[in-house]
């Protein structure tokens, strides 16, 4: 069974409520949205006055005072932990995407310079060294104002996003250090790196 568009929208809104960082508010909004959803379904089935009659379907159950006390203390701890986990997850998503983009560019440049496929282990060592020395978390850099958002070009939004994350992660410095290391190690001619850039 596929829900109607309005039912699906309401369900998605309810599904996003746990992202609210304030305890109890999410539950109150959830009940309100559920009540409206059930009233909409009642009206669709020929019962337009079903809003009040269906109130028990969305009301909170349990001791109100105890529920508020537990909700405030446990809810605050739970919300704080979830918020920290969300932020760490989003940070990790950005870090991984930026690193994948920068490393893909380093591999592309290695092929253009002739260092690959002949020296994969050495190229990997140079990639790791350049990344370790010059990278940073793109989201932290953006939040601190150390990088500007949406500075990378590209027609597709995905390419713009990855390009922005790469730049914010210190991608240009990583690439420059990698190119210099390739030259220093004798794995590429300077003209090859300039042409492949």
C-alpha positions, 0 to 999 in steps of 0.5 A: 500500500502506497500512502498519499502524498500528503500522508507521506509528507506528514510521515516524513515530517514526523520522522525528522522530529528526532533531529530537534535538539529540545526534549519534549517539543519533538513529542508535542509536535509529533502528537499534533502532526499525528492528530492532524494526520488522523483527522485528515484520514477520518475526513477522507473516509467520510467522518469530518468531525473525527478530530476530537473523537480520534484524540486517544490515538495520539495522546500521551500515555502514562503519568504526566508528572513522572513523564515530564520529569523523566522526559526532561532529564533523560530526554535532555541527555538523549537529545544531547547524545544524539545531536553529538552523534549526528554532528560527528556523523556529518563531519565524518561524511564530509571528511571521507568525501573530501579525502576520496576526492583529493585522493582521486585527483592524486591518482589522476595526476599520477597516471598523467605523470607516468608514476602509475601504474609502475609505482603504486606502493610509492605513490600510495606512500606519497599520497598518505604523507601529503594527506597527513601533512596538509589535510584538515576536516572540511566542515570544521574549516568551513565553520571556523571560516578557514575556507569559503563555501561553494567556491568550486565550479561544476555544473552538477550539484554533486561535483560542486559539493565534492569540489567545495569539500576538497578545497575546504579540506586543504586539497590544493596544498595536498596536491601541491605537496604531492606533485613536489614529492613526485618530482623529488622522488623522480617519479614524474617529470615537471612538464608531465605534472604541469600538463596533467594539472 
